[in-house]
Amino acid sequence: MSSLPDLDSNRNLLRALREHGFAGEIAIVARDEAQGMALKQYGAPTVLYPLRNAVDYVVESLTAIIRQEKTP
């Protein structure tokens, strides 16, 4: 799993792993959809979006709290 912040570093990592015959699983963290699409184009098999997932979690949690407050 790579959480390197920039695309060039991740592209170089993917290339090095391929050149050395790495056969394991690879997951790379993306900051946004554009970065995720670029990573996929570079050959990243799995792209993770922790910021988007965190936002989804917060929205779900707040929605649950609001619904509880509205329930008599």
QUIVEN-V937664 format. One record per backbone hydrogen bond with DSSP energy under -1.0 kcal/mol. NH is the residue of the N-H (numbers start at 1). CO is the residue of the C=O. Records with the same first field share a line. If there is no record, write none. Layout:
# QUIVEN-V937664
NH->CO ; CO
This chain:
# QUIVEN-V937664
2->27
10->6
11->7
12->8
13->9
14->10
15->11
16->12
17->13
18->14
19->15
20->16
21->18
22->17
28->46
29->2
30->48
36->32
37->33
38->34
39->35
40->36
41->37
42->38
43->40
44->39
48->28
53->49
54->50
55->51
56->52
57->53
58->54
59->55
60->56
61->57
62->58
63->59
64->60
65->61
66->62
67->63
68->64
69->65
70->66
71->67
